[in-house]
Amino acid sequence: MSFLTSATDVAIEKDLKQFLFILLVALSAAGLPKIFSSLRQVPYTLLLVIVGLGLALVDVRLLDLSPGMILMVFLPPLLFEAAWNMQWSALREELLPSGLYAVGGVVLSIATVGWALHEFAHISWMTALLVGACLSATDSAAVIGLFREVGAGKRLTTLLEGESLVNDGAAVVAFGVLVELAVDPQPVQLSATVLRFVVVTGIGLGIGGLIGICVAFLTQRYELSWVEQSLTIVTAYGTYLLVEELGGSGVIGVVTAGLVIGNFSAKAGALPVKRSTMTEFWEFIIFFVNSILFLLLGDQIHLPNLVRNLSTTSIAIAAIVLSRALTIYGFSALTNWLTKTEIPWREQTVLWWSGLRGSVSISLALSIPVMVLGREEIIANSFGVVWFTLLVQGLTVKFLLEKLHLLDDQSLQQQYLELIARRDALTQVAAHLNQSDTSVMINPEILRSQREFVQQQLQQLQTDIQQMQEQHDQLKAFSLQQHQAELLSIEAGIYAKFVQSGLLKTPPPPMMQKAFDG
């Protein structure tokens, strides 16, 4: 029996079936590593691109991606989650290099790709520059997801996250300027262009910051996790739409709101469990969004167009790799000289090779008006470069990290934390076994054997922990960070109890942070 009574209902049913089919394919792809062991080393997001590419090659089209779908449906949650997870203290330390990579990288990408296509492929300047503008946006979703999966070092992740958070906004503004020139050619006024960038960015920062402050204030007072989670979802999409409506950069707005909420809504007064609950919620959202987005990115290939533009695409690939090298090595040398940040050449090499392009580049290319000459060529070149960076560079990043020995610290920290966790767990087990009421109805010999076993394990764990601390000096700083985080958590938990019981209206400023800063 069907309750569908109108064409609208039938269309909704069709869209729902299509959506469920896409989700089913994406979830099936997640199970492939369990079946084929050779796929276990392939990051999940890239595996989805490969599956989508395979579907496209056999002409199975899941859905046509539109610019609005990418920018309004997929991008806001990806940006918000990345900003929400970013610690302001870590970002502040890397703000100069990340900012230079982001803004300077956009300029260098446009200039290098534009020059190369015009010089070697004899493409008109405007078409060539538009290809460069589309490809100037690095893919925050692909880069951040990839680094989290392979276990890259914390500083590398911070540098790339910081770049990605600013890069998208700068790329969209630069692209908009070039599209206007393509539609209505007129002399470029540098002052007007700079002013526009400042205004668009300022609106995004102002509105995003205001929304972030309001939401952070509210979430400090909510104890219902589902209410807080719903607020953040509304914030991610609402901020983007509102800032765009007011003429600002929705990307900058969402990033700003996410940074504020992530760093201030969980101040003293927020229990650690609230943060972990929110983290689990957003991990699910990002898995959901990435599953669909990267599958569709792979499914959008049109092989005849790619083949026709293979020569120009090859030039664009070489140019984008070159511009990325100029960006990373050039601006790293500058920041190393100005601020003594000391970004080693090994990390610079990984940053260079990790300049992936993805959803934003595709979105910008698809949004070019039909009246612009060379539109199909721009789209084909953009798609070709995106697939190269995702499949070639993306699949070799982990290999590069291993060869440059940049995964060791992460693995070492995990081993160390595992020992600490075991020690703390067995300490509580020992305390429980030593309680007087534990012996009731339990054979004394069994209890004695269990206590001896636990004590032996505790002694061995303590020995292993001390050996790791003596053999690896870098664990000293890591241990200090964990110690400080634990003290802040204890202090925040006490304040939270006072607020929850009604004895305090708001939690007082944390005191222990002053001890760390001093």
Buried (B, 14 or more C-beta within 10 A) or exposed (E): EEEEEEEEEEEEEEEEEEEEEBBEBBEEBBEBBEEEEEBEEBBBBBBBBBBBBBBBEEEEEBBEBEBEBBBBBBBBBBBBBBBBBBEBEBBEBBBBBBBBBBBBBBBBBBBBBBBBBBEBBEBBEBBBBBBBBBBBBBBBBBBBBBBBBBBBBBBBBBBBBBBBBBBBBBBBBBBBBBBEBBEEEEEEEEEEEEEBBEBBBEBBBBBBBBBBBBBBEBBBEBEEBEEBBEBBBEBBBBBBBBBBEBEBBBBBBBBBBBBBBBBBBBBBBBBBEBBEBBEEBBEEBBBBBBBBBBBBBBBBBBEEBBEBBEEBBBBBBBBBBBBBBBBBBBBBEBBBEEEEBEBEEBBBBBBBBBBBBBBBBBBBBBBBEEEBEBBBBBBBBBBBBBBBBBBEBBBEBBEBBEEBEBBBBBEBBEBBEEBBEBBEEBEEBBEEBEEEEBEEEEEEEEBEEBBEEBEEBBEEBEEBBEEBBEEBEEBEEBBEEBEBEEBBBEBBBEBBEBBEEEEBEEBEEBEBBEEBEE
